[in-house]
């Protein structure tokens, strides 16, 4: 599979406002504008791209600059709508007594970026404690949310699944996570481990929301950068942001992941992020990641995700971990799905 090379303007956007030595300014020609805006919209890079243009790190015409700012405003509208959806879900989950955490986009934007406008997002992501998984789905369902795809089989979510994508009556999307990923690494990392250290909090619209703690946010960012369904500049910038700017204790994240043999995910996310954004490889986290030896089965699993193989192939990377733990049932459930070669929304998230 050919690897898509991002336009230099998008790389410059990904580097914007990092504590690094700036590179030479990049020109964004009008002929490239439509492609760059399309990619930036898909990757939620509107804020960083606008910042890079305003700072002169991306040189653009007056009309192109206006188009970039239009994209930024558009992305901020999406962020506000996603936050409104998170607030509605928070009220429902609180009333149901479910233990949960806000994670990914809204959490990173408000707690790990100096300016949340630099980190737009298109939906809200929450992680639910396994003990409350069924209660969360029942409560949200009763409040009007519905799954975009049914559970693959009875009990699949709890035993193996990543989660579910829900839509509210207005069409707003909520990604409800039971695990951080499908496949080998999602099965290995027990979700309960991400609740042990309590929660951070942020206030939106007057409501105080529980947020995954700093180390957990880095773990989730690494999972997305190495295993997510769309992981280009923004996913890699999140990892760099948390290590270089938010100064999260990356060694604590490494130790947590090593305890469950998923530290290869952090190593791959870090090496890819520093490569993607053309950063000097002097930080201790990068030196550790560059020296980390990834085992054969982990390398295979990471390659399956990096190549964006069909969701069933990604899910099957868990098979060696399930020998004696329902492997046959797992395979049967995956391959009996009529869309086994086309990812259900809830599986790839």
Secondary structure in CASP SS format (residue, H / E / C, confidence):
PFRMAT SS
TARGET T0000
AUTHOR 0000-0000-0000
METHOD secondary structure of the structure
MODEL  1
X C 1.00
X C 1.00
X C 1.00
X C 1.00
X C 1.00
X C 1.00
X C 1.00
X H 1.00
X H 1.00
X H 1.00
X H 1.00
X H 1.00
X H 1.00
X H 1.00
X H 1.00
X C 1.00
X C 1.00
X C 1.00
X C 1.00
X C 1.00
X C 1.00
X C 1.00
X C 1.00
X C 1.00
X C 1.00
X E 1.00
X E 1.00
X E 1.00
X C 1.00
X H 1.00
X H 1.00
X H 1.00
X H 1.00
X H 1.00
X H 1.00
X H 1.00
X H 1.00
X H 1.00
X H 1.00
X H 1.00
X H 1.00
X H 1.00
X C 1.00
X C 1.00
X C 1.00
X H 1.00
X H 1.00
X H 1.00
X H 1.00
X H 1.00
X H 1.00
X H 1.00
X H 1.00
X H 1.00
X C 1.00
X C 1.00
X C 1.00
X E 1.00
X E 1.00
X E 1.00
X C 1.00
X H 1.00
X H 1.00
X H 1.00
X H 1.00
X H 1.00
X H 1.00
X H 1.00
X H 1.00
X H 1.00
X H 1.00
X H 1.00
X H 1.00
X H 1.00
X H 1.00
X H 1.00
X H 1.00
X H 1.00
X H 1.00
X H 1.00
X H 1.00
X H 1.00
X H 1.00
X H 1.00
X H 1.00
X H 1.00
X H 1.00
X H 1.00
X H 1.00
X H 1.00
X H 1.00
X H 1.00
X H 1.00
X H 1.00
X H 1.00
X H 1.00
X C 1.00
X C 1.00
X C 1.00
X E 1.00
X E 1.00
X E 1.00
X E 1.00
X C 1.00
X H 1.00
X H 1.00
X H 1.00
X H 1.00
X H 1.00
X H 1.00
X H 1.00
X C 1.00
X C 1.00
X C 1.00
X C 1.00
X H 1.00
X H 1.00
X H 1.00
X C 1.00
X C 1.00
X C 1.00
X C 1.00
X C 1.00
X E 1.00
X E 1.00
X E 1.00
X E 1.00
X E 1.00
X C 1.00
X H 1.00
X H 1.00
X H 1.00
X H 1.00
X H 1.00
X H 1.00
X H 1.00
X H 1.00
X H 1.00
X H 1.00
X H 1.00
X H 1.00
X H 1.00
X C 1.00
X C 1.00
X C 1.00
X E 1.00
X E 1.00
X C 1.00
X C 1.00
X C 1.00
X C 1.00
X C 1.00
X C 1.00
X C 1.00
X C 1.00
X H 1.00
X H 1.00
X H 1.00
X H 1.00
X C 1.00
X C 1.00
X C 1.00
X E 1.00
X E 1.00
X E 1.00
X E 1.00
X E 1.00
X C 1.00
X C 1.00
X C 1.00
X C 1.00
X C 1.00
X E 1.00
X E 1.00
X E 1.00
X E 1.00
X E 1.00
X C 1.00
X C 1.00
X C 1.00
X C 1.00
X C 1.00
X H 1.00
X H 1.00
X H 1.00
X H 1.00
X H 1.00
X H 1.00
X C 1.00
X C 1.00
X H 1.00
X H 1.00
X H 1.00
X H 1.00
X C 1.00
X C 1.00
X C 1.00
X C 1.00
X E 1.00
X E 1.00
X E 1.00
X E 1.00
X E 1.00
X E 1.00
X C 1.00
X C 1.00
X E 1.00
X E 1.00
X E 1.00
X E 1.00
X E 1.00
X E 1.00
X C 1.00
X H 1.00
X H 1.00
X H 1.00
X H 1.00
X H 1.00
X H 1.00
X H 1.00
X H 1.00
X H 1.00
X H 1.00
X H 1.00
X H 1.00
X H 1.00
X H 1.00
X C 1.00
X C 1.00
X C 1.00
X C 1.00
X C 1.00
X H 1.00
X H 1.00
X H 1.00
X H 1.00
X H 1.00
X H 1.00
X H 1.00
X H 1.00
X H 1.00
X H 1.00
X H 1.00
X H 1.00
X H 1.00
X C 1.00
X C 1.00
X C 1.00
X C 1.00
X H 1.00
X H 1.00
X H 1.00
X H 1.00
X H 1.00
X H 1.00
X H 1.00
X H 1.00
X H 1.00
X H 1.00
X C 1.00
X C 1.00
X C 1.00
X H 1.00
X H 1.00
X H 1.00
X H 1.00
X H 1.00
X H 1.00
X H 1.00
X H 1.00
X H 1.00
X H 1.00
X H 1.00
X H 1.00
X H 1.00
X H 1.00
X C 1.00
X C 1.00
X C 1.00
X C 1.00
X C 1.00
X C 1.00
X C 1.00
X H 1.00
X H 1.00
X H 1.00
X H 1.00
X H 1.00
X H 1.00
X H 1.00
X H 1.00
X C 1.00
X C 1.00
X C 1.00
X C 1.00
X H 1.00
X H 1.00
X H 1.00
X H 1.00
X H 1.00
X H 1.00
X H 1.00
X H 1.00
X H 1.00
X H 1.00
X H 1.00
X C 1.00
X C 1.00
X C 1.00
X C 1.00
X H 1.00
X H 1.00
X H 1.00
X H 1.00
X H 1.00
X H 1.00
X H 1.00
X H 1.00
X H 1.00
X H 1.00
X H 1.00
X H 1.00
X C 1.00
X C 1.00
X C 1.00
X C 1.00
X H 1.00
X H 1.00
X H 1.00
X H 1.00
X H 1.00
X H 1.00
X H 1.00
X H 1.00
X H 1.00
X C 1.00
X C 1.00
X C 1.00
X C 1.00
X C 1.00
X C 1.00
X C 1.00
X C 1.00
X C 1.00
X H 1.00
X H 1.00
X H 1.00
X H 1.00
X C 1.00
END
